């Protein structure tokens, strides 16, 4: 009985939270993650500043919620693009291209136009258990399939390989490239594929 009574309120709370995250997404596209404020988001969402704070402890928590949502949508959007590649090296390289751009075009927040914000966003996401768990679950099947077809060595630990892939992809955004053009998708693909192939090979 209690569940039935509380359900409508819980649903309304979830709707409000979603509206705040949507508003914050719009505000970040407009001003970036460093300049967005709780007041901006409250106005955009049509709620009070107090309501925003009821759902998010601080500005960083709200920004992280936006980035986590974009990350989860990116996982879903990138999957069919990655699946088109025949090898694990090609699959990782394809994902790296999109993660470097902070997702497919329709999901991008425009952070790459603001110095340092892509790196800020990536480092915040790297500390999000929810975002990292989604990417871990994404990569495990690809590693296991590569192992089954003999592309990678039989004793390759899927969990360790997945963590290496995730760390490598994160570094593409946070560490400036010296030996290749990180803004050239083909060079990113070639760079990633070269070392994935060598490191994971039988």
C-alpha positions in Angstrom: 0.0 0.0 0.0 2.8 2.4 0.9 4.5 1.8 -2.5 1.3 2.7 -4.3 0.9 5.9 -2.3 4.6 7.0 -2.8 4.8 6.0 -6.5 3.2 9.2 -8.0 5.5 11.4 -5.9 8.5 9.4 -6.8 7.5 9.6 -10.5 7.1 13.4 -10.2 10.5 13.6 -8.5 12.1 11.6 -11.3 10.4 13.8 -13.9 11.7 17.0 -12.2 15.2 15.5 -12.0 15.1 14.6 -15.7 13.9 18.2 -16.6 16.8 19.7 -14.6 19.3 17.4 -16.3 17.9 18.4 -19.7 18.1 22.1 -18.8 21.6 21.7 -17.6 22.5 20.0 -20.9 21.2 23.0 -22.8 23.0 25.4 -20.5 26.3 23.5 -20.8 26.0 23.6 -24.6 25.5 27.4 -24.3 28.1 28.3 -21.7 30.3 25.3 -21.0 30.8 23.3 -17.9 33.0 25.9 -16.2 30.5 28.8 -16.6 27.2 27.1 -16.1 25.5 28.0 -12.8 22.7 26.5 -10.7 20.7 29.7 -11.3 21.0 29.3 -15.1 19.8 25.7 -14.8 16.9 26.6 -12.5 15.7 29.3 -14.9 16.0 27.0 -17.9 14.2 24.2 -16.1 11.5 26.5 -14.8 12.1 25.5 -11.2 13.5 27.2 -8.1 17.2 27.1 -7.3 16.2 25.2 -4.1 14.6 22.5 -6.2 17.8 22.1 -8.2 19.7 21.6 -4.9 17.1 19.1 -3.7 18.2 16.8 -6.6 21.9 17.7 -6.8 24.2 18.5 -3.9 26.3 21.0 -5.9 27.2 22.2 -9.4 29.8 19.4 -9.9 27.2 16.7 -9.2 24.8 18.3 -11.7 27.5 18.5 -14.4 28.5 14.9 -13.7 24.8 13.8 -14.1 24.8 15.5 -17.6 28.1 14.0 -18.6 27.0 10.5 -17.4 23.8 10.8 -19.4 25.7 11.8 -22.5 28.2 9.0 -21.9 25.4 6.4 -21.7 23.7 7.7 -24.8 27.1 7.6 -26.5 27.6 4.0 -25.6 24.2 3.2 -27.3 24.9 5.3 -30.3 28.5 4.1 -30.9 27.6 0.3 -30.6 26.4 -0.1 -34.2 29.3 1.9 -35.5 31.8 -0.2 -33.6 30.0 -3.4 -34.6 30.7 -2.7 -38.2 34.4 -3.2 -37.7 35.6 -6.7 -38.1 38.5 -6.7 -35.6 38.8 -5.7 -32.0 41.6 -3.3 -33.0 39.3 -1.6 -35.5 36.4 -1.6 -33.0 38.5 0.1 -30.3 39.8 2.6 -32.9 36.3 3.4 -34.0 35.1 4.0 -30.5 38.2 6.1 -29.8 37.4 8.4 -32.7 33.9 9.2 -31.2 35.1 9.4 -27.6 37.8 11.9 -28.6 35.0 14.0 -30.2 33.0 13.4 -27.0 30.4 11.4 -28.7 28.5 11.4 -32.0 27.7 14.8 -33.4 24.1 14.9 -32.2 25.2 14.3 -28.6 28.2 16.7 -28.4 28.2 19.5 -25.9 30.5 21.8 -27.7 33.2 21.4 -25.1 36.0 21.0 -27.7 35.6 24.7 -28.6 36.4 25.7 -25.0 40.0 25.2 -23.9 40.4 22.5 -21.2 36.7 21.6 -21.0 37.0 18.3 -22.9 39.7 17.2 -20.4 37.7 18.4 -17.4 34.7 16.4 -18.7 36.7 13.3 -19.3 38.3 13.3 -15.9 35.0 13.8 -14.2 33.5 10.9 -16.1 36.5 8.7 -15.2 35.5 9.0 -11.6 31.9 8.1 -12.3 31.3 4.5 -11.3 28.1 4.4 -13.3 29.7 5.7 -16.5 32.7 3.4 -16.2 30.5 0.4 -15.5 28.5 1.1 -18.7 31.7 1.2 -20.8 33.1 -1.9 -19.1 29.9 -3.8 -19.9 30.1 -2.5 -23.5 33.7 -3.8 -24.1 33.6 -7.2 -22.4 31.6 -8.9 -25.2 33.9 -7.5 -27.9 37.0 -8.7 -26.1 35.5 -12.2 -25.6 34.4 -12.4 -29.2 37.9 -11.4 -30.4 39.4 -14.1 -28.1 36.9 -16.7 -29.5 37.9 -16.0 -33.1 41.6 -16.2 -32.3 42.3 -12.5 -32.9 43.8 -12.0 -29.4 45.7 -14.5 -27.3 43.7 -17.2 -25.5 44.9 -16.2 -22.0 44.0 -12.5 -22.4 42.1 -11.5 -19.3 38.9 -9.7 -20.5 38.5 -7.6 -17.4 42.1 -6.3 -17.6 42.0 -5.8 -21.3 38.8 -3.8 -20.9 40.3 -1.6 -18.3 43.3 -1.0 -20.5 41.0 -0.1 -23.4 39.1 2.4 -21.2 42.3 4.0 -19.8 43.8 4.3 -23.3 40.7 5.9 -24.7 40.5 8.4 -21.8 44.1 9.3 -22.4 43.3 10.3 -26.0 41.2 13.1 -24.7 43.3 14.2 -21.7 46.8 13.8 -23.0 47.9 16.0 -26.1 49.0 13.9 -29.1 52.6 14.2 -30.3 53.1 11.4 -32.9 49.7 11.8 -34.7 46.9 14.3 -35.3 44.2 13.5 -32.7 41.7 15.5 -34.7 42.2 13.3 -37.8 39.9 10.3 -37.4 42.0 8.1 -39.7 45.2 8.9 -37.8 43.4 8.1 -34.5 42.2 4.8 -36.0 45.7 3.9 -37.3 47.4 4.8 -34.0 45.0 2.8 -31.8 44.8 -0.2 -34.1 48.6 -0.5 -34.3 49.2 -0.9 -30.6 46.0 -2.8 -29.8 47.1 -5.4 -32.4 50.6 -5.7 -30.9 49.6 -5.7 -27.3 46.7 -8.2 -27.5 48.0 -10.5 -30.3 48.5 -14.3 -29.8 
